[in-house]
Amino acid sequence: MSTDMVKQKILQVVNDLPEGATFEDAIERLCFLAKVEEGLRQSDAGETVPHAEAVRQLLK
């Protein structure tokens, strides 16, 4: 994603925060969106784990 697109997403997130939002609220939302973007990138690249393997890893 280009730096201009990232900047626009960041600005949109900040603009969409409620009036009483804190710095922590903004950071939490941005971190969440960054992780979602990374997950989508990994999925598009085929870097996924089959469901059964994910369950096995979680139950260790």
The 8 nearest C-alpha neighbors of each residue, nearest first, counted from 0:
[[1, 4, 2, 5, 3, 36, 40, 6],
 [0, 2, 4, 3, 5, 6, 7, 8],
 [1, 3, 5, 4, 6, 0, 7, 8],
 [2, 4, 6, 1, 5, 7, 0, 8],
 [5, 3, 7, 1, 2, 6, 8, 0],
 [6, 4, 2, 8, 7, 3, 9, 1],
 [5, 7, 3, 9, 4, 8, 2, 10],
 [6, 8, 4, 10, 5, 9, 11, 3],
 [9, 7, 11, 5, 10, 6, 12, 4],
 [10, 8, 6, 12, 11, 7, 5, 13],
 [9, 11, 7, 13, 8, 12, 14, 6],
 [12, 10, 8, 14, 9, 13, 15, 7],
 [13, 11, 15, 9, 10, 14, 8, 16],
 [12, 14, 10, 16, 11, 15, 9, 25],
 [13, 15, 11, 12, 16, 10, 17, 9],
 [14, 16, 12, 13, 11, 17, 10, 18],
 [17, 15, 13, 14, 20, 12, 18, 25],
 [16, 18, 20, 19, 15, 14, 13, 21],
 [19, 17, 20, 16, 21, 15, 14, 13],
 [18, 20, 17, 21, 16, 24, 22, 25],
 [21, 19, 17, 18, 24, 16, 22, 25],
 [22, 20, 24, 23, 25, 19, 26, 18],
 [21, 23, 25, 24, 26, 20, 27, 13],
 [22, 24, 26, 21, 25, 27, 20, 28],
 [25, 23, 21, 27, 22, 26, 20, 28],
 [26, 24, 22, 28, 23, 27, 29, 21],
 [25, 27, 23, 29, 28, 24, 30, 22],
 [28, 26, 24, 30, 25, 29, 23, 31],
 [27, 29, 31, 25, 26, 30, 24, 32],
 [28, 30, 26, 32, 31, 27, 33, 25],
 [31, 29, 33, 27, 32, 28, 26, 34],
 [32, 30, 28, 34, 29, 33, 27, 35],
 [31, 33, 35, 29, 34, 30, 36, 28],
 [34, 32, 30, 36, 35, 31, 29, 37],
 [35, 33, 37, 31, 32, 36, 38, 30],
 [34, 36, 32, 38, 37, 33, 39, 31],
 [37, 35, 33, 39, 34, 38, 32, 40],
 [38, 36, 40, 34, 35, 39, 41, 33],
 [39, 37, 35, 41, 40, 36, 42, 34],
 [38, 40, 42, 36, 41, 37, 43, 35],
 [41, 39, 37, 43, 38, 42, 36, 44],
 [42, 40, 46, 44, 38, 39, 43, 37],
 [41, 43, 39, 45, 44, 40, 46, 47],
 [42, 44, 40, 45, 41, 39, 46, 38],
 [45, 43, 41, 42, 46, 40, 47, 39],
 [44, 46, 42, 43, 47, 41, 40, 48],
 [47, 45, 41, 44, 42, 48, 43, 40],
 [46, 48, 45, 42, 49, 41, 44, 43],
 [47, 49, 53, 52, 50, 46, 51, 45],
 [48, 50, 52, 51, 53, 47, 54, 55],
 [51, 49, 53, 52, 54, 48, 55, 47],
 [50, 52, 54, 53, 49, 55, 48, 56],
 [53, 51, 55, 49, 54, 50, 56, 48],
 [54, 52, 50, 56, 55, 51, 57, 48],
 [53, 55, 57, 51, 52, 56, 58, 50],
 [56, 54, 52, 58, 53, 57, 51, 59],
 [57, 55, 53, 54, 59, 58, 52, 51],
 [56, 58, 54, 55, 59, 53, 52, 51],
 [57, 59, 55, 56, 54, 53, 52, 51],
 [58, 56, 57, 55, 54, 53, 52, 51]]
